[in-house]
Amino acid sequence: MAKQSMRQRLEHPEQRRSDYLQLLLNTRREDGQRRCLTDDEIIAQCLLFYFAGYDTTSNALAWTARLLAFHPHQQERLQAEIDGKLTSKEDRITFDMVNSMPYLDNVLSESLRLYPNPQLSRCCTKSYHLPGTDIILPQNCMVYVSPYGVQRDPGLYPNPDAFDPDRFLPEVKANRHACAWLPFGQGPRNCIGMRFAPLQAKLALVAILRRYSFVPGARSGGAVPEIDAAPGLLKEKGGTWLKVVRRG
Ligand code: HEM
């Protein structure tokens, strides 16, 4: 698909658009650039966008739905917030509306705290002395950070395995270090979708929860899920299975 779109854009410059593919294509056109992207690199970036952008958000939604199914009080509180904004069946969900639901934001943040991407990785470009320690990271050394470990640390989150969206109330959050919550990574190479993804996930949750509720079903397992040991995103073993019931 990427190859076909690239060819089409190059053969028909009038079809030029201001989108992601065009930005990638522009790197090979401008003169005097230090580094241009090859065709393979452009294709790799397009592919990365699919992996980075779709499975991550749908996985976050699956975990959130599961948490809500096993925590009906929190689900009802969230539905009350949604009902307060969408008062009639015809009301449309808007950008501003989704962004004015603090409990929704806290639910998603708490879900991403409990079930984040398992690993962040960096490679040392030069030797680095870790301040306050006698540890020297040599050049080319890989460093792995576990958001799961950080985010389940009882020193940062008391009773860390409990689902409690109120941990993200502004006054509670203000007492935590900025790196205590790492689902989108940190620093200059953090996730570029970290504002878009929550918006998309919230939109889906509002659209579903205004009409339906999640409940555990026969295949849902217990409140504490079994984690799939396969590498990659943190997923539930055998997939997440829930029932969806229409609200009265
Ligand atoms: C809930 C959904 C998502 C989660 C949990 C997530 C998580 C992450 C994490 C942990 C990283 C690595 C950050 C680091 O090493 O510091 C990352 C990188 C990245 N994400 Fe996301 N992501 C999500 C959605 C998205 C979406 C929707 C897009 C695209 C529209 C996206 C595009 C990217 C890209 C391109 C990178 C690589 C950035 C770089 O290397 O400079 N992600 N994401």
Residues whose N, C-alpha, C, O or C-beta is under 5 A from the ligand:
A	BS01	HEM	F49 A52 G53 T56 T57 A60 N117 L120 S121 L182 P183 F184 G185 Q186 P188 R189 N190 C191 I192 G193 A197
